[in-house]
Amino acid sequence: MVQEAREVDLLVAGAGPAGMTAALVASLEGLDVLLCEKSDQVGGTGATSAGTLWIPGNSQSKAAGYNDNAEEADRYLSGLVGEATYRELRDAYLKSGPAVIDYLTGRTDVRFLPCGPHPDYRNNIAGAAFAGRAIVPVPFDARVLGDDFHRVRAPIPEFMLFGGMMVGKPDLAPLIGRFQSLNNFIYAARLFARFVADRLRHPRGTRLMMGNALVARLFYSLRQRRVPILFNAPLVELLHNSDGVTGARIGTDGKDVTISARKGVVLATGGYAHNENFRRAFMPQPVPQYSMSFAGNVGEGVVAGERIGAALAHKDGASGLWAPVSVTTRRDGNKGLFPHLVLDRAKPGLIAVNSAGQRFVNEAVSYHDFVLAMFERNETTPSIPAYLICDAGFLDKYGLGIIYPGHRNPRKFVDSGYVVSADTLDALAGMLDIDAAALKATIARHNGFARTGTDLDFGKGETDLNRFNGDPQHKPNPCIGPIETPPFYALAVWPADIAVSSGLAADADARVLDKSGRHIPGLYACGNDMASVMAGSYPGPGTTLGPAMVFAYRAAMHAKTRAAL
Ligand SMILES: Cc1cc2nc3c(=O)[nH]c(=O)nc-3n(C[C@H](O)[C@H](O)[C@H](O)COP(=O)(O)OP(=O)(O)OC[C@H]3O[C@@H](n4cnc5c(N)ncnc54)[C@H](O)[C@@H]3O)c2cc1C
């Protein structure tokens, strides 16, 4: 094995949103930084994400007229996670969040737009906001990356049209209604023309949105500053002595590189989502079989930290941030996962039932809360998988999972096994092995709620979040409609983590702590490698990327102040 040695100020492991932010800030602050990435692309799970950041009091929203502040967000978090939980980290997060975003937008190509209305997920808790806390990356034209475009991990195929065209939320209405107005038609035609032109030169469309725009913007900014990035270069182990962490060993093809890091090492390897031991130790039983995290995130940063005495922080029963997913079959025959985040569950005319044919949740709650209800009900009645049930009218108007609204050939999804379909509820129940009388009784009761507009069982449509994702044109309740027009459809959904919330214990500057609560000099963790400041709760859109980038910034800023070893 060939040995090589290098020396830098700061070594960052993992080129997801957290690691790229840490490396970018460290470089802007004048540090000699090296970013090592295990795979041959940047982006990690961040590349496939929606890219939303929850930053209370951010200036982008303020400039758009939305008033919010850290005190209100703190009140909300106190109600949600407890007054004292991670107090020091929470104060740091809320205090520095807007400044971190301003720093990045002022000095790099990372840019954000305010989402405007985008309700917090538990808006019955004091301090929750309806608007102004969430920001999203400005779409990015990846043509400026040139040959480096292939270094940006692609979104999941389920999030792209025609095998490579990204669309964002604002694109959906004009695309779905492309034959309904001239403006829509022109909009859709332009998107398509751009995509066709892209495909002549690139493997996919270059108009990047959401999380893909975020990671591409971070990567472009790193390239602009000529920050060195080693690809196919996983962090293998940390080097340390009595003064703390002094560097790391990086495994690259055919040679081991020993990096001495004068100011420290930042672990940003995306957490342990694909590490079976950690899953068994931390996650609910039976351990969920699906994860939407990047497959390479096997907890190497967490294990490296643990090996030199770092503590893990874990709040009981709160190990992941969850979404219900349906299982797709991709063009190449491989299986994929589609997360049911905001498009279908809250719309009128859909219910979720378990194996007993009973509803167990307000279907319009956040994806995280939906899965928590699956776990809870599963303890008494098998509720994994659960089934989303709708009728033909719903499917045509709102779509279901990967079946987009107005799809001309829903039969193909039945033939592929994605959904099951039947002309009667008796037959549908039979196909799902559910008691037909129970399913029919559930649907009859629900259809009664559709007429009165009041869901007496679970309150669907009663919160701002429910209504925000419902159909405002539908009366009397934007989230409840009858299920009555055959054929009927059922789609199985399973719990999957979109992020893990337990990880290395760290302080407000992202310094990793040992088991007695003392920081390990020279060792930082951020993103999913760091235990979540939200303690496993999901306050609103952007709960993981917001803290990932804020604590990455704080890690780099702290490392700058350290005396070089
Ligand atoms: C469908 C979906 C939508 C989501 N939407 C949102 C959203 O809108 N807002 C939000 O806040 N969160 C969202 N998330 C969650 C969010 O994407 C993740 O929490 C976030 O990407 C974590 O960032 P990270 O930098 O810690 O890890 P990652 O983005 O996973 O990056 C980790 C990187 O580390 C690399 N790596 C792994 N091991 C090593 C090693 N040993 N050495 C070097 N490199 C290594 C990996 O290859 C990878 O590139 C979503 C997730 C999914 C799946």
The ligand as an SDF file (V2000), in Angstrom:
LIG
                    3D

 53 58  0  0  0  0  0  0  0  0999 V2000
  -36.7110   13.0350   -0.5080 C   0  0  0  0  0  0  0  0  0  0  0  0
  -36.0150   13.8520    0.5480 C   0  0  0  0  0  0  0  0  0  0  0  0
  -36.3780   15.1810    0.7220 C   0  0  0  0  0  0  0  0  0  0  0  0
  -35.7600   15.9260    1.7200 C   0  0  0  0  0  0  0  0  0  0  0  0
  -36.0660   17.2450    1.8140 N   0  0  0  0  0  0  0  0  0  0  0  0
  -35.5130   17.9820    2.7940 C   0  0  0  0  0  0  0  0  0  0  0  0
  -35.8090   19.3640    2.9050 C   0  0  0  0  0  0  0  0  0  0  0  0
  -36.4960   19.9480    2.0700 O   0  0  0  0  0  0  0  0  0  0  0  0
  -35.2760   20.0460    3.9550 N   0  0  0  0  0  0  0  0  0  0  0  0
  -34.4770   19.4380    4.8860 C   0  0  0  0  0  0  0  0  0  0  0  0
  -34.0710   20.0990    5.8450 O   0  0  0  0  0  0  0  0  0  0  0  0
  -34.1000   18.1450    4.7520 N   0  0  0  0  0  0  0  0  0  0  0  0
  -34.5950   17.4130    3.7270 C   0  0  0  0  0  0  0  0  0  0  0  0
  -34.2050   16.1140    3.5730 N   0  0  0  0  0  0  0  0  0  0  0  0
  -33.1360   15.5670    4.4490 C   0  0  0  0  0  0  0  0  0  0  0  0
  -31.7580   16.0910    3.9920 C   0  0  0  0  0  0  0  0  0  0  0  0
  -31.5650   15.8340    2.6210 O   0  0  0  0  0  0  0  0  0  0  0  0
  -30.6070   15.4600    4.7840 C   0  0  0  0  0  0  0  0  0  0  0  0
  -30.8710   15.5840    6.1500 O   0  0  0  0  0  0  0  0  0  0  0  0
  -29.2950   16.2000    4.4580 C   0  0  0  0  0  0  0  0  0  0  0  0
  -28.9590   16.0040    3.1070 O   0  0  0  0  0  0  0  0  0  0  0  0
  -28.1590   15.7460    5.3530 C   0  0  0  0  0  0  0  0  0  0  0  0
  -27.0080   16.4420    4.9490 O   0  0  0  0  0  0  0  0  0  0  0  0
  -25.5650   15.8360    5.2360 P   0  0  0  0  0  0  0  0  0  0  0  0
  -24.6010   16.7820    4.5980 O   0  0  0  0  0  0  0  0  0  0  0  0
  -25.4450   15.5400    6.6710 O   0  0  0  0  0  0  0  0  0  0  0  0
  -25.5770   14.4110    4.5060 O   0  0  0  0  0  0  0  0  0  0  0  0
  -25.6570   14.0130    2.9780 P   0  0  0  0  0  0  0  0  0  0  0  0
  -26.4110   15.0400    2.2170 O   0  0  0  0  0  0  0  0  0  0  0  0
  -26.1850   12.6470    2.8940 O   0  0  0  0  0  0  0  0  0  0  0  0
  -24.1250   14.0180    2.5090 O   0  0  0  0  0  0  0  0  0  0  0  0
  -23.2010   13.1220    3.1130 C   0  0  0  0  0  0  0  0  0  0  0  0
  -21.9960   12.9520    2.1950 C   0  0  0  0  0  0  0  0  0  0  0  0
  -20.9730   12.2800    2.9270 O   0  0  0  0  0  0  0  0  0  0  0  0
  -20.3750   11.3070    2.0870 C   0  0  0  0  0  0  0  0  0  0  0  0
  -19.7310   10.2700    2.9010 N   0  0  0  0  0  0  0  0  0  0  0  0
  -20.2780    9.2050    3.5200 C   0  0  0  0  0  0  0  0  0  0  0  0
  -19.3310    8.5260    4.2000 N   0  0  0  0  0  0  0  0  0  0  0  0
  -18.1590    9.1670    4.0160 C   0  0  0  0  0  0  0  0  0  0  0  0
  -16.8280    8.9720    4.4710 C   0  0  0  0  0  0  0  0  0  0  0  0
  -16.4920    7.9470    5.2580 N   0  0  0  0  0  0  0  0  0  0  0  0
  -15.8740    9.8660    4.0870 N   0  0  0  0  0  0  0  0  0  0  0  0
  -16.1800   10.8940    3.2610 C   0  0  0  0  0  0  0  0  0  0  0  0
  -17.4160   11.1210    2.7920 N   0  0  0  0  0  0  0  0  0  0  0  0
  -18.4100   10.2960    3.1890 C   0  0  0  0  0  0  0  0  0  0  0  0
  -21.5240   10.7900    1.2470 C   0  0  0  0  0  0  0  0  0  0  0  0
  -21.0280   10.1630    0.0760 O   0  0  0  0  0  0  0  0  0  0  0  0
  -22.2790   12.0870    0.9690 C   0  0  0  0  0  0  0  0  0  0  0  0
  -21.8110   12.7320   -0.1820 O   0  0  0  0  0  0  0  0  0  0  0  0
  -34.7800   15.3440    2.5690 C   0  0  0  0  0  0  0  0  0  0  0  0
  -34.4000   14.0180    2.3630 C   0  0  0  0  0  0  0  0  0  0  0  0
  -35.0090   13.2700    1.3610 C   0  0  0  0  0  0  0  0  0  0  0  0
  -34.5770   11.8580    1.1590 C   0  0  0  0  0  0  0  0  0  0  0  0
  1  2  1  0
  2  3  1  0
  2 52  2  0
  3  4  2  0
  4  5  1  0
  4 50  1  0
  5  6  2  0
  6  7  1  0
  6 13  1  0
  7  8  2  0
  7  9  1  0
  9 10  1  0
 10 11  2  0
 10 12  1  0
 12 13  2  0
 13 14  1  0
 14 15  1  0
 14 50  1  0
 15 16  1  0
 16 17  1  0
 16 18  1  0
 18 19  1  0
 18 20  1  0
 20 21  1  0
 20 22  1  0
 22 23  1  0
 23 24  1  0
 24 25  2  0
 24 26  1  0
 24 27  1  0
 27 28  1  0
 28 29  2  0
 28 30  1  0
 28 31  1  0
 31 32  1  0
 32 33  1  0
 33 34  1  0
 33 48  1  0
 34 35  1  0
 35 36  1  0
 35 46  1  0
 36 37  1  0
 36 45  1  0
 37 38  2  0
 38 39  1  0
 39 40  1  0
 39 45  2  0
 40 41  1  0
 40 42  2  0
 42 43  1  0
 43 44  2  0
 44 45  1  0
 46 47  1  0
 46 48  1  0
 48 49  1  0
 50 51  2  0
 51 52  1  0
 52 53  1  0
M  END
$$$$
